[in-house]
């Protein structure tokens, strides 16, 4: 990476930092994360960060592909601009009709 690319990357993307499970790691926090096993008792448990991830990642089971969105959602995503314009037209029409009803 030449200096121009490095400057562009740092100004647009930001300074490089390490992320673990979507959380920024601090320089002082270099403790290993993951499965902790107590060698004396044989008890195993996940570290706090991985426990949070395990609790919050319940949407799909590991190893399964993410389900594709349904037909209606795909249609709405493809035509989001037209849906927004239609919503604004409906809002404007409603405001005009209320204005005409209250003006009389």
N, CA, C and O of each residue as an XYZ file, in Angstrom:
416
protein
N       0.855     -1.173      0.000
C       0.000      0.000      0.000
C       0.896      1.229      0.000
O       1.757      1.377      0.867
N       0.696      2.090     -0.953
C       1.515      3.306     -1.007
C       0.922      4.370     -0.074
O      -0.192      4.193      0.421
N       1.643      5.471      0.176
C       1.178      6.485      1.132
C      -0.164      7.115      0.749
O      -0.953      7.470      1.625
N      -0.425      7.255     -0.545
C      -1.704      7.841     -0.961
C      -2.860      6.926     -0.587
O      -3.884      7.396     -0.090
N      -2.710      5.621     -0.820
C      -3.759      4.665     -0.449
C      -3.958      4.625      1.066
O      -5.087      4.551      1.549
N      -2.865      4.673      1.801
C      -2.961      4.651      3.264
C      -3.685      5.896      3.772
O      -4.522      5.799      4.668
N      -3.372      7.061      3.212
C      -4.034      8.294      3.625
C      -5.528      8.222      3.303
O      -6.364      8.571      4.136
N      -5.855      7.773      2.103
C      -7.263      7.656      1.703
C      -8.008      6.699      2.629
O      -9.117      6.992      3.077
N      -7.396      5.566      2.909
C      -8.047      4.578      3.761
C      -8.291      5.130      5.149
O      -9.370      4.935      5.708
N      -7.303      5.822      5.721
C      -7.473      6.337      7.079
C      -8.458      7.490      7.133
O      -9.175      7.623      8.124
N      -8.523      8.329      6.106
C      -9.448      9.460      6.153
C     -10.875      9.036      5.857
O     -11.808      9.575      6.452
N     -11.070      8.088      4.956
C     -12.424      7.676      4.594
C     -12.930      6.574      5.525
O     -14.021      6.686      6.084
N     -12.162      5.539      5.687
C     -12.594      4.387      6.474
C     -12.358      4.606      7.955
O     -13.197      4.239      8.778
N     -11.233      5.198      8.302
C     -10.892      5.413      9.704
C      -9.650      4.635     10.070
O      -9.137      3.822      9.301
N      -9.191      4.913     11.260
C      -7.974      4.269     11.731
C      -8.207      2.773     11.915
O      -9.311      2.363     12.272
N      -7.194      1.961     11.678
C      -7.375      0.514     11.860
C      -7.503      0.159     13.337
O      -6.813      0.729     14.182
N      -8.376     -0.771     13.635
C      -8.496     -1.288     14.986
C      -9.000     -2.712     14.925
O      -9.546     -3.151     13.913
N      -8.814     -3.419     16.006
C      -9.192     -4.823     16.059
C     -10.614     -4.941     16.571
O     -10.996     -4.281     17.537
N     -11.390     -5.783     15.919
C     -12.774     -5.997     16.312
C     -12.961     -7.474     16.601
O     -12.488     -8.328     15.850
N     -13.646     -7.770     17.683
C     -13.983     -9.147     18.026
C     -15.481     -9.211     18.239
O     -16.006     -8.570     19.150
N     -16.169     -9.968     17.420
C     -17.612    -10.117     17.494
C     -18.321     -8.775     17.419
O     -19.307     -8.555     18.122
N     -17.832     -7.878     16.580
C     -18.479     -6.600     16.377
C     -18.170     -5.556     17.420
O     -18.737     -4.464     17.374
N     -17.294     -5.848     18.356
C     -16.936     -4.881     19.394
C     -15.478     -4.507     19.260
O     -14.628     -5.354     18.987
N     -15.195     -3.236     19.453
C     -13.828     -2.755     19.339
C     -13.018     -3.215     20.544
O     -13.449     -3.068     21.688
N     -11.857     -3.763     20.281
C     -10.983     -4.209     21.365
C     -10.056     -3.087     21.754
O      -9.458     -2.439     20.896
N      -9.936     -2.858     23.024
C      -9.044     -1.824     23.553
C      -7.628     -2.381     23.655
O      -7.446     -3.588     23.815
N      -6.620     -1.505     23.561
C      -5.240     -1.997     23.634
C      -4.937     -2.739     24.932
O      -4.169     -3.701     24.923
N      -5.530     -2.305     26.056
C      -5.267     -2.971     27.329
C      -5.985     -4.293     27.465
O      -5.600     -5.127     28.285
N      -7.019     -4.498     26.675
C      -7.815     -5.713     26.797
C      -7.313     -6.819     25.897
O      -8.012     -7.226     24.970
N      -6.120     -7.309     26.150
C      -5.547     -8.344     25.298
C      -5.811     -9.745     25.831
O      -5.192    -10.708     25.378
N      -6.731     -9.868     26.795
C      -7.060    -11.195     27.306
C      -7.677    -12.038     26.207
O      -8.393    -11.532     25.343
N      -7.393    -13.312     26.250
C      -7.966    -14.215     25.255
C      -9.460    -14.357     25.518
O      -9.898    -14.430     26.666
N     -10.216    -14.395     24.464
C     -11.673    -14.555     24.574
C     -12.031    -15.917     24.003
O     -11.357    -16.427     23.109
N     -13.088    -16.491     24.526
C     -13.548    -17.763     24.010
C     -13.887    -18.717     25.130
O     -14.423    -18.313     26.162
N     -13.580    -19.967     24.929
C     -13.895    -21.005     25.902
C     -12.806    -21.048     26.967
O     -11.620    -21.167     26.659
N     -13.230    -20.949     28.220
C     -12.283    -21.039     29.338
C     -12.506    -22.366     30.056
O     -13.630    -22.723     30.410
N     -11.424    -23.074     30.256
C     -11.499    -24.377     30.909
C     -10.641    -24.333     32.169
O      -9.450    -24.027     32.118
N     -11.269    -24.644     33.295
C     -10.537    -24.730     34.550
C      -9.895    -26.111     34.603
O     -10.593    -27.124     34.651
N      -8.569    -26.150     34.594
C      -7.859    -27.429     34.523
C      -8.018    -28.256     35.794
O      -7.933    -29.483     35.742
N      -8.247    -27.606     36.933
C      -8.379    -28.350     38.182
C      -9.714    -29.088     38.254
O      -9.761    -30.251     38.655
N     -10.789    -28.420     37.869
C     -12.111    -29.027     38.001
C     -12.657    -29.566     36.687
O     -13.575    -30.386     36.691
N     -12.109    -29.119     35.570
C     -12.622    -29.536     34.271
C     -13.848    -28.760     33.831
O     -14.459    -29.090     32.814
N     -14.218    -27.727     34.588
C     -15.393    -26.924     34.249
C     -15.060    -26.012     33.079
O     -13.998    -25.390     33.038
N     -15.973    -25.943     32.140
C     -15.760    -25.082     30.982
C     -16.888    -24.066     30.896
O     -18.044    -24.370     31.192
N     -16.530    -22.851     30.484
C     -17.544    -21.817     30.278
C     -17.020    -20.816     29.268
O     -15.813    -20.685     29.067
N     -17.948    -20.109     28.636
C     -17.582    -19.097     27.667
C     -17.252    -17.794     28.382
O     -17.804    -17.495     29.441
N     -16.344    -17.024     27.791
C     -16.058    -15.717     28.350
C     -17.262    -14.803     28.153
O     -18.161    -15.127     27.377
N     -17.292    -13.668     28.845
C     -18.457    -12.783     28.834
C     -18.826    -12.333     27.426
O     -20.003    -12.326     27.064
N     -17.833    -11.961     26.636
C     -18.110    -11.481     25.285
C     -18.751    -12.564     24.431
O     -19.680    -12.286     23.672
N     -18.268    -13.788     24.545
C     -18.834    -14.879     23.759
C     -20.187    -15.308     24.304
O     -21.028    -15.785     23.542
N     -20.420    -15.149     25.612
C     -21.750    -15.455     26.156
C     -22.787    -14.515     25.556
O     -23.869    -14.947     25.160
N     -22.452    -13.218     25.489
C     -23.369    -12.254     24.878
C     -23.641    -12.629     23.429
O     -24.783    -12.563     22.975
N     -22.603    -13.021     22.700
C     -22.766    -13.384     21.297
C     -23.652    -14.612     21.154
O     -24.502    -14.664     20.265
N     -23.461    -15.600     22.020
C     -24.250    -16.825     21.944
C     -25.717    -16.548     22.246
O     -26.603    -17.155     21.644
N     -25.973    -15.635     23.174
C     -27.351    -15.310     23.516
C     -28.019    -14.530     22.392
O     -29.189    -14.757     22.084
N     -27.274    -13.608     21.778
C     -27.860    -12.751     20.756
C     -27.875    -13.369     19.367
O     -28.547    -12.846     18.478
N     -27.162    -14.454     19.156
C     -27.097    -15.049     17.813
C     -28.014    -16.260     17.701
O     -27.598    -17.308     17.207
N     -29.225    -16.131     18.144
C     -30.156    -17.245     18.143
C     -30.964    -17.361     16.862
O     -31.781    -18.274     16.735
N     -30.760    -16.466     15.917
C     -31.607    -16.437     14.720
C     -31.463    -17.709     13.885
O     -32.467    -18.293     13.477
N     -30.253    -18.137     13.632
C     -30.051    -19.347     12.831
C     -29.060    -20.267     13.533
O     -28.170    -19.819     14.255
N     -29.233    -21.517     13.311
C     -28.302    -22.491     13.892
C     -26.987    -22.453     13.123
O     -26.983    -22.166     11.926
N     -25.883    -22.734     13.783
C     -24.592    -22.729     13.084
C     -24.583    -23.737     11.946
O     -25.085    -24.852     12.085
N     -24.015    -23.338     10.833
C     -23.886    -24.227      9.694
C     -25.061    -24.207      8.737
O     -25.011    -24.862      7.696
N     -26.114    -23.475      9.058
C     -27.249    -23.400      8.147
C     -27.205    -22.081      7.382
O     -26.776    -21.055      7.909
N     -27.643    -22.127      6.164
C     -27.653    -20.921      5.341
C     -28.759    -19.988      5.823
O     -29.800    -20.435      6.303
N     -28.521    -18.700      5.690
C     -29.522    -17.721      6.079
C     -30.701    -17.790      5.108
O     -30.522    -17.883      3.894
N     -31.882    -17.745      5.661
C     -33.075    -17.849      4.819
C     -33.222    -16.589      3.966
O     -33.003    -15.472      4.434
N     -33.593    -16.795      2.719
C     -33.815    -15.653      1.838
C     -35.078    -14.935      2.257
O     -36.012    -15.562      2.756
N     -35.119    -13.622      2.062
C     -36.349    -12.902      2.408
C     -37.506    -13.352      1.528
O     -37.306    -13.855      0.422
N     -38.705    -13.165      2.031
C     -39.891    -13.583      1.302
C     -40.132    -12.742      0.058
O     -39.450    -11.748     -0.190
N     -41.121    -13.169     -0.716
C     -41.409    -12.503     -1.990
C     -41.835    -11.050     -1.791
O     -41.400    -10.169     -2.533
N     -42.681    -10.798     -0.797
C     -43.173     -9.437     -0.555
C     -42.034     -8.522     -0.130
O     -41.941     -7.383     -0.587
N     -41.165     -9.022      0.748
C     -40.043     -8.197      1.196
C     -39.101     -7.875      0.039
O     -38.651     -6.736     -0.087
N     -38.801     -8.850     -0.798
C     -37.940     -8.583     -1.954
C     -38.568     -7.543     -2.870
O     -37.878     -6.664     -3.388
N     -39.876     -7.644     -3.068
C     -40.582     -6.675     -3.904
C     -40.511     -5.277     -3.295
O     -40.280     -4.297     -4.005
N     -40.709     -5.186     -1.988
C     -40.643     -3.884     -1.309
C     -39.231     -3.303     -1.367
O     -39.074     -2.098     -1.561
N     -38.204     -4.136     -1.202
C     -36.828     -3.647     -1.254
C     -36.451     -3.187     -2.656
O     -35.750     -2.188     -2.812
N     -36.907     -3.904     -3.671
C     -36.582     -3.519     -5.046
C     -37.241     -2.211     -5.446
O     -36.682     -1.430     -6.217
N     -38.434     -1.979     -4.917
C     -39.205     -0.808     -5.326
C     -39.384      0.176     -4.171
O     -40.428      0.820     -4.063
N     -38.381      0.295     -3.313
C     -38.489      1.139     -2.119
C     -38.723      2.606     -2.481
O     -39.479      3.293     -1.794
N     -38.094      3.088     -3.537
C     -38.270      4.484     -3.923
C     -39.712      4.748     -4.343
O     -40.298      5.763     -3.966
N     -40.279      3.835     -5.121
C     -41.660      4.015     -5.555
C     -42.626      3.898     -4.384
O     -43.638      4.597     -4.348
N     -42.332      3.036     -3.442
C     -43.173      2.909     -2.245
C     -43.140      4.208     -1.454
O     -44.170      4.666     -0.959
N     -41.947      4.805     -1.335
C     -41.824      6.073     -0.612
C     -42.576      7.191     -1.326
O     -43.263      7.986     -0.684
N     -42.450      7.254     -2.643
C     -43.169      8.282     -3.413
C     -44.675      8.090     -3.277
O     -45.407      9.065     -3.109
N     -45.146      6.854     -3.347
C     -46.565      6.579     -3.175
C     -47.041      6.997     -1.780
O     -48.134      7.543     -1.630
N     -46.222      6.740     -0.771
C     -46.573      7.159      0.586
C     -46.676      8.675      0.710
O     -47.593      9.188      1.351
N     -45.734      9.391      0.096
C     -45.787     10.857      0.134
C     -47.000     11.379     -0.629
O     -47.632     12.341     -0.192
N     -47.333     10.764     -1.757
C     -48.522     11.175     -2.504
C     -49.785     10.936     -1.688
O     -50.687     11.774     -1.687
N     -49.861      9.817     -1.004
C     -51.022      9.536     -0.151
C     -51.121     10.548      0.991
O     -52.212     11.017      1.314
N     -49.988     10.880      1.596
C     -49.970     11.860      2.673
C     -50.420     13.228      2.168
O     -51.212     13.906      2.823
N     -49.919     13.629      1.012
C     -50.303     14.914      0.429
C     -51.785     14.919      0.070
O     -52.488     15.891      0.346
N     -52.259     13.844     -0.540
C     -53.677     13.749     -0.880
C     -54.563     13.810      0.348
O     -55.613     14.453      0.333
N     -54.144     13.145      1.407
C     -54.911     13.176      2.649
C     -54.938     14.586      3.237
O     -55.984     15.043      3.696
N     -53.802     15.276      3.228
C     -53.745     16.644      3.757
C     -54.622     17.588      2.927
O     -55.308     18.450      3.476
N     -54.592     17.419      1.607
C     -55.426     18.269      0.741
C     -56.901     17.996      0.981
O     -57.700     18.928      1.073
N     -57.267     16.720      1.081
C     -58.686     16.398      1.293
C     -59.166     16.903      2.654
O     -60.284     17.407      2.757
N     -58.356     16.780      3.685
C     -58.727     17.324      4.989
C     -58.825     18.847      4.937
O     -59.711     19.447      5.545
N     -57.903     19.457      4.202
C     -57.962     20.909      4.059
C     -59.232     21.355      3.372
O     -59.847     22.335      3.794
N     -59.644     20.654      2.314
C     -60.883     20.998      1.614
C     -62.115     20.764      2.476
O     -63.060     21.552      2.437
N     -62.111     19.675      3.260
C     -63.257     19.399      4.130
C     -63.384     20.435      5.249
O     -64.491     20.854      5.586
N     -62.271     20.839      5.813
C     -62.316     21.798      6.917
C     -62.499     23.229      6.420
O     -62.955     24.083      7.180
N     -62.163     23.507      5.188
C     -62.272     24.866      4.656
C     -63.717     25.226      4.362
O     -64.111     26.387      4.477
N     -64.504     24.228      3.982
C     -65.917     24.500      3.652
C     -66.660     24.782      4.864
O     -67.863     25.036      4.807
